[in-house]
Amino acid sequence: MKKNLLGFNILILIALIVSRCSENSSDEFKDDVAPSGMEQDAIVNDSDNEMEQDSVANNLEDLDNDAIILDTRLPADIDSTYVLTFEDHFNQLPGTLPNADKWQSKLPWGPSVTINNERQYYTDVLNGDHNAPNPFDFDGNSNLIITAGLNSPAQVETTGLDYYSGVLTGAQSTPYKDGYIEAKIWYEPGVAGFWGAFWLLHRYYDSPQDTGANGKRRTEIDWEFVRGPGGEFLGGPYDTDGIPVAYHYDDGQWSISGGGFKGPNGSPGLSVQCDGTEITNVVGLGPVKQPSGEDLAGNWHRYGVWKTDNFVKWYLDGELVASVCDPAIVSQIEMYPIINIAIGGNFPGPPNPEDYPTSMLVDYISLWEPPVK
């Protein structure tokens, strides 16, 4: 009987050991799979991954297997194969300078040349220029601040101009021929003589390589934020409830703008928008307004340009607002972005010194291009 009891106890002990081992193995297995489970939860909860999963599903359903746009900033009609090739979110610390690997702080003709009777001196801080105040700063919230203000008497004597301001150009880092570029911008309302801009300039502006595209030299594509009584040659008054857009070529001698398509001495031009609307000597482009009529200054908006060899299209907050669909005049040579504040001159007219200093904020500038084949 004792032997049987002993044997029975041994069996119970073995069963307990096996059970404990099984529990340990199960716990170890749970520990092994927990991170994987967490990763799965993270994937389920991560919107970017949801978009990736959705895009995979959509691709499987798409017989043409076209790429799916994941970046919601891209307008719906932009070529879905485009990829992000350049971006600056301006996340530098306050008190630092713009990224010199991405930007230059001068125009190709330099600060010594005054155009359009403008009254600002662009301080070339990235080349050590101290002739006027530094116009650039960062707010610590991923926004670039460009400030324009009054020069001191000593600075006026040095620069020959009574205002200072800033310009950033992507002449070296972002020339492109075909793609969509967008900037998110805020600028102050109610500033007289203010002339901010986000624009594209011909890559070979001051170069022997400026052979032109389709015979069209020194092309320029503009978004212009302007307010003032109006300048000597370009009428007015101007307010920031509407933003002029323009396409210029042959060093501005031919221009499509709100006043129509005009060449030297006002000679008429004829072109067309992508919806078939004719562009004539009296019917041009813009100014771009919001449907509500609300002032665009004092609020954040996205300003975009889609350029190919065949057309130029302007977008406000992702919506197409103007176009030129004419490969005979559209530049087929690389262009690069510029962002700046000009003051006074032929377009806005004289500034009101009491309105300065004033600032323009930029959240990002991004460029999407066709993938390299």
C-alpha positions in Angstrom: 0.0 0.0 0.0 2.8 2.4 0.9 4.5 1.5 -2.4 1.3 2.3 -4.2 0.9 5.6 -2.4 4.5 6.5 -3.1 4.0 5.7 -6.7 0.8 7.8 -6.7 2.7 10.7 -5.2 5.4 10.5 -7.7 2.8 10.6 -10.5 1.2 13.7 -8.9 4.7 15.3 -8.7 5.4 14.6 -12.3 2.0 16.0 -13.3 2.7 19.2 -11.4 6.1 19.6 -13.0 4.7 19.0 -16.4 1.9 21.5 -15.7 4.3 24.1 -14.4 6.6 23.6 -17.5 3.6 24.0 -19.7 2.5 27.2 -18.0 6.1 28.5 -18.2 6.3 27.6 -21.8 2.9 29.3 -22.4 4.1 32.5 -20.6 7.3 32.5 -22.5 5.4 32.2 -25.7 3.1 35.1 -24.7 6.2 37.1 -23.8 7.6 36.4 -27.3 4.5 37.4 -29.1 3.6 40.4 -27.0 6.0 42.8 -28.9 4.6 41.4 -32.2 1.1 42.0 -30.9 2.1 45.6 -29.9 3.5 46.1 -33.4 0.3 45.0 -34.9 -1.6 47.3 -32.6 0.7 50.1 -33.6 0.1 49.4 -37.3 -3.6 49.4 -36.7 -3.5 52.7 -34.8 -1.0 54.4 -37.1 -2.8 56.4 -39.8 0.3 56.4 -42.1 0.4 52.6 -42.0 -3.3 52.5 -42.6 -2.8 54.6 -45.7 0.0 52.3 -46.8 -2.3 49.2 -46.3 -5.1 51.0 -48.1 -2.8 51.9 -50.9 -1.6 48.3 -51.2 -5.2 47.1 -51.4 -6.1 49.8 -53.9 -3.1 48.8 -56.0 -4.3 45.2 -56.0 -7.6 46.3 -57.3 -6.1 48.7 -59.8 -5.5 46.8 -63.1 -3.0 49.5 -64.2 -1.2 49.3 -60.8 -0.8 53.1 -60.7 0.9 54.7 -57.7 -1.4 56.0 -55.0 -0.9 59.6 -53.7 -0.3 59.4 -49.9 0.5 63.1 -49.4 -2.8 64.9 -48.9 -1.1 68.2 -49.7 -1.0 67.2 -53.4 -3.9 68.4 -55.4 -6.1 65.6 -56.7 -5.2 66.1 -60.4 -1.4 66.0 -59.9 0.4 63.1 -61.5 0.2 60.2 -59.0 3.7 59.0 -59.8 5.3 62.2 -58.5 7.6 61.8 -55.5 8.8 64.3 -52.9 12.3 65.4 -53.9 12.9 68.5 -51.7 11.4 69.8 -48.5 12.2 72.4 -45.9 10.0 72.6 -42.8 12.2 75.4 -41.2 12.5 73.6 -37.9 15.7 75.5 -36.9 16.0 77.0 -33.5 15.2 80.7 -33.0 18.3 82.9 -33.5 19.8 80.7 -36.2 20.1 81.2 -40.0 18.4 79.4 -42.9 20.0 76.2 -44.1 22.8 77.3 -46.5 22.7 73.8 -48.1 19.2 74.6 -49.3 19.1 78.3 -49.8 20.9 81.4 -50.9 20.0 84.8 -49.4 20.4 86.8 -52.6 19.0 87.2 -56.0 21.2 86.4 -59.0 21.8 90.2 -59.7 22.8 90.8 -56.0 21.9 93.5 -53.5 23.6 96.3 -55.4 21.0 96.2 -58.2 17.6 97.8 -57.6 14.7 96.6 -59.8 11.1 97.9 -60.2 12.0 101.0 -58.1 11.8 98.9 -55.0 13.0 100.3 -51.7 14.4 97.3 -49.8 18.0 96.0 -49.4 18.1 92.2 -49.2 20.6 91.4 -46.5 22.8 88.5 -47.8 23.3 87.0 -44.3 24.4 83.6 -45.6 27.4 85.3 -47.2 28.2 87.3 -44.0 26.5 90.6 -45.1 26.0 93.0 -42.1 25.2 96.1 -44.1 21.6 95.9 -42.9 19.7 93.9 -40.2 19.3 90.1 -40.4 15.7 89.6 -41.8 15.5 85.9 -40.9 14.5 84.0 -37.8 12.5 81.0 -36.7 9.7 80.9 -34.2 10.5 77.5 -32.7 7.3 76.1 -34.1 8.7 75.1 -37.5 8.1 78.4 -39.2 10.5 80.7 -41.0 10.1 84.4 -40.2 11.1 86.9 -42.9 11.0 90.5 -41.6 11.1 93.8 -43.5 11.7 97.0 -41.7 13.3 100.4 -41.7 17.1 100.9 -42.0 18.9 103.1 -39.6 20.4 106.4 -41.0 23.9 104.7 -41.1 22.4 101.6 -42.9 20.6 103.9 -45.4 24.0 105.6 -46.1 25.7 102.2 -46.6 23.0 100.5 -48.7 21.4 103.4 -50.4 18.0 102.1 -49.5 15.7 103.0 -46.6 14.3 99.5 -45.9 15.8 96.1 -45.3 14.3 92.7 -46.1 15.0 89.1 -47.0 15.0 86.8 -49.9 15.7 83.0 -50.1 16.3 81.3 -53.5 16.8 77.7 -54.3 19.0 78.4 -57.3 21.5 75.7 -56.4 19.4 73.2 -54.6 16.0 73.0 -56.3 16.0 73.7 -60.0 13.3 71.6 -61.7 11.7 71.2 -65.1 8.6 69.2 -64.4 6.9 69.0 -61.0 4.6 70.5 -58.4 5.9 73.0 -55.8 4.0 74.3 -52.8 4.6 76.8 -50.0 2.4 77.3 -46.9 2.5 81.0 -46.1 1.1 83.6 -43.7 1.6 87.4 -44.1 0.4 90.3 -42.1 -2.8 92.2 -43.3 -3.1 96.0 -43.7 0.5 96.8 -44.7 0.7 99.5 -47.3 3.5 99.1 -49.9 3.9 95.4 -49.0 5.0 93.2 -51.9 5.7 89.6 -50.8 6.0 86.8 -53.3 6.5 83.1 -53.9 7.8 82.7 -57.4 9.9 80.7 -59.9 12.7 82.0 -62.0 14.6 80.7 -65.0 17.6 78.7 -63.9 20.0 80.4 -66.4 18.9 84.0 -65.7 22.4 85.4 -65.9 24.3 82.7 -67.7 25.6 82.0 -71.2 23.5 78.9 -71.0 20.4 81.1 -71.2 19.5 79.9 -74.7 15.8 80.0 -74.0 13.1 77.4 -74.3 11.0 77.5 -77.5 12.7 80.9 -78.0 11.4 82.1 -74.7 14.1 83.5 -72.4 14.2 84.4 -68.7 10.9 83.0 -67.8 9.1 83.7 -64.5 6.0 82.3 -62.7 4.5 84.4 -59.9 2.3 84.3 -56.8 2.4 87.9 -55.6 1.0 89.1 -52.2 0.6 92.9 -52.7 -1.1 95.7 -51.0 -0.8 99.4 -51.6 -2.2 102.4 -53.4 -0.5 101.3 -56.6 2.7 102.2 -58.3 3.7 104.5 -61.2 3.3 102.0 -64.0 1.0 99.2 -62.8 -2.1 100.9 -61.5 -3.9 100.1 -58.3 -5.0 100.2 -55.6 -4.2 96.7 -54.6 -5.5 94.7 -51.6 -4.8 91.3 -50.2 -8.4 89.9 -50.8 -7.0 89.0 -54.2 -3.6 87.7 -55.2 -2.1 88.4 -58.6 -0.6 85.5 -60.5 1.5 85.9 -63.6 3.7 84.3 -66.3 6.5 86.3 -67.8 9.1 85.5 -70.5 11.7 87.2 -72.6 12.8 89.1 -69.5 9.2 90.2 -68.8 8.6 91.8 -72.2 5.8 89.3 -72.7 3.5 88.9 -69.7 0.3 87.1 -68.9 -1.3 88.6 -65.8 -4.6 90.1 -64.6 -4.3 92.7 -67.3 -4.2 90.2 -70.1 -1.5 88.8 -72.4 0.7 91.7 -73.6 4.0 92.1 -75.3 6.3 95.1 -76.0 4.4 98.4 -76.1 1.2 96.5 -75.2 1.1 94.4 -78.3 -1.6 91.7 -78.0 -0.9 88.0 -77.3 -3.2 85.0 -77.5 -3.1 81.9 -75.4 -5.5 79.6 -73.6 -6.2 78.2 -70.1 -6.5 74.4 -69.6 -10.3 74.7 -69.5 -10.3 76.3 -73.0 -10.8 79.9 -71.8 -8.9 82.2 -74.1 -6.2 84.5 -72.7 -6.2 87.7 -74.8 -4.9 91.3 -74.6 -7.7 92.1 -72.1 -8.6 88.8 -70.6 -5.8 87.5 -68.4 -5.3 85.5 -65.1 -6.4 86.5 -61.6 -6.2 88.0 -59.2 -7.0 84.9 -57.3 -9.8 85.3 -54.7 -11.4 83.1 -52.1 -15.1 82.2 -52.8 -16.1 84.0 -49.6 -14.2 87.1 -50.6 -12.2 86.9 -47.3 -8.8 88.6 -47.1 -6.0 86.1 -47.7 -3.6 88.0 -45.4 -3.6 87.1 -41.8 -4.4 83.4 -42.5 -2.3 80.4 -43.5 -2.8 79.3 -47.1 -1.0 76.9 -49.4 0.3 78.3 -52.7 1.3 75.8 -55.4 2.5 75.7 -59.0 2.4 72.7 -61.3 4.8 73.1 -64.2 5.5 70.8 -67.1 6.7 71.4 -70.7 3.0 71.8 -71.7 1.4 74.0 -69.1 1.6 76.1 -65.9 -1.1 75.7 -63.3 -1.6 77.7 -60.1 -3.3 76.2 -57.0 -4.7 77.8 -53.8 -5.2 75.4 -50.9 -5.0 72.5 -53.3 -7.6 73.9 -55.8 -6.8 74.8 -59.4 -7.3 78.6 -59.8 -5.5 79.6 -63.0 -3.5 78.0 -65.9 -1.6 78.5 -69.1 -1.9 75.5 -71.4 0.4 76.5 -74.3 3.6 74.6 -74.9 4.6 77.2 -77.4 5.3 79.7 -74.7 5.8 77.6 -71.5 9.4 77.3 -70.4 11.1 74.0 -71.0 14.2 74.8 -69.0 14.6 74.3 -65.3 13.3 76.9 -62.8 13.8 77.4 -59.1 11.7 78.8 -56.2 12.2 82.2 -54.5 10.4 83.7 -51.5 10.8 87.3 -50.5 9.3 90.6 -49.3 9.8 93.5 -51.6 8.7 97.0 -50.4 7.2 99.8 -52.5 8.1 100.3 -56.2 6.2 100.1 -59.4 3.6 97.6 -58.2 2.3 98.4 -54.7 3.3 102.0 -54.6 4.9 103.8 -51.7 5.0 102.1 -48.3 3.7 103.6 -45.0 6.7 103.6 -42.6 4.3 103.2 -39.7 3.4 99.7 -41.0 7.0 98.5 -40.6 8.5 96.2 -39.5 6.3 93.5 -40.9 6.8 89.8 -41.3 5.9 86.9 -43.5 5.9 83.3 -42.1 6.6 80.2 -44.1 5.7 76.8 -42.7 7.2 74.7 -45.5 8.3 74.6 -49.1 8.0 71.2 -50.8 8.7 69.9 -54.3 7.4 66.8 -56.0 8.9 65.6 -59.3 8.4 62.6 -61.6 10.4 59.6 -60.5 13.8 59.0 -62.2 13.4 56.5 -65.0 
